[in-house]
Amino acid sequence: MGDALLDPSYDGFQIAVAVVFALIAVSLALFFAFAARQAGREMSLEAVTEAAYRARPLWLAFLAIVLGTIVCVTLFFTPYRPDTAAASATVKVVGGQFYWTMDPKSVPAGSDVIFEVTAADVNHGFGVYNPTGQLIGNVQAMPGYTNDLELSLDEPGTYLVSCLEFCGLKHHDMAAEFEVTEE
Ligand SMILES: [Cu+2]
């Protein structure tokens, strides 16, 4: 459930975003309504200062609770820690000036793929586009380090891999194809 909630393609994610947006919008509207009412009131500087100092620890406590809760809830679903045990295929990817090597170069449709991405020379950006041209995944390719990118590839076809970090004069040429075959 937690994982699904953080998946942007899941309806619940869109609903969660809408609810958070609505809460923030209503809070802002109430704040401005309150401020507009206060604007007409005469108040001494001392009274304003005193009120502000009284509100400050409450505001701190409010922020600590809200932000602390958000951190506690989301920390365990960090997207760049894919579940490698659940993957049905692993593809080793190396980016270099100016090429991609991928092994294997194709997987059957319906695969849960872990791309193990590294670089041979400088930093590159491993970007994957589905057959309709939408960017579906992107991770840094770094020398001496392997980043795991998890993608569920359900749609058969030719996927485009393109470098998304400027890496030299022929960066624009740094593209390759990856096949997802019919099940
Ligand atoms: Cu590159």
Boltz pocket constraint, residues with backbone or C-beta under 6 A from the ligand:
constraints:
  - pocket:
      binder: B
      contacts: [[A, 95], [A, 96], [A, 123], [A, 124], [A, 125], [A, 163], [A, 164], [A, 165], [A, 166], [A, 167], [A, 168], [A, 171], [A, 174]]
      max_distance: 6.0
